[in-house]
Amino acid sequence: MSVQQEFDQWAKTGKDRGMEQRHWHTAKHALARMPVEPGDRVLDLGTGSGYALRALRETREAGSCVGLDGSVEMVHNAQGYTDDDGVGFVGGDFHHLPLAENSVDHVWSMEAFYYSQRPDEVLREIRRVLRPGGTFYCAVNFFEESEHTHEWQERIDIDMKLWSRKQYREAFREAGLIVAEQETIPDREIEIPPADEFPTENWESREAMADRYRTHGTLLTVGVNS
């Protein structure tokens, strides 16, 4: 199954809204750090329901924004979730961004980058479309150090790139992006029951659940176009 087919199915069954609710726990903290000024143009890679761009338009007065997704159904849904003319949604390939060189101020991606089949090419494309001094905020929950996310690969037919924190930094630098920040953002909104309530349907121990959500949470890597 292709990436588009997988996520078309997710969109048809309403999973896009479910992902929005779960991702928001940590995404809102990462979005708050983005140096978006009124009028700045933002590209959202793997936009899903388009929640990140709606938030940036409402809270930061971002300018003309573009949400790109490989799923036609995701794009269709995102368009229906807003009547804001300042946000446009398009279907496309991360490896060949339909944007001109130096045409966006910031790029955002949450829980999507690791689905790219050639991530090094994607990073070069991101740098191509970013203006000098522009930023790329890349947020992922699936990464090497977060061991309790590794099983996600078994649930999906698409190859997911399991990179370490170091691999993200190295890849950003090789693409010409300066790594300005890298840290993990804990998910403090997921409730972790007392130890005597384990094992649960999804977790063998409280320690494992705490490791996933509190110790690791979301890995944020920030690159700046030099």
Buried (B, 14 or more C-beta within 10 A) or exposed (E): EEBBBBBBEBBBEEBBBEBBEBBBBBBBBBBEBBBBEEEBBBBBBBBBBBBBBBBBBEEBEBBBBBBBBBBEBBBBBBBEBBEEEEBBBBBBBBBEBEBEEBBBBBBBBBBBBBBBEEBEBBBBBBBBBBBEEBBBBBBBBBBBBBEBBEEEBEEEEBEBBBBEBEBBBEBBEEBBBEBEEBEBBBBEEBEBEEEEEBEEEEBEEBEBBBBBBBEBBBBBBBBBBE
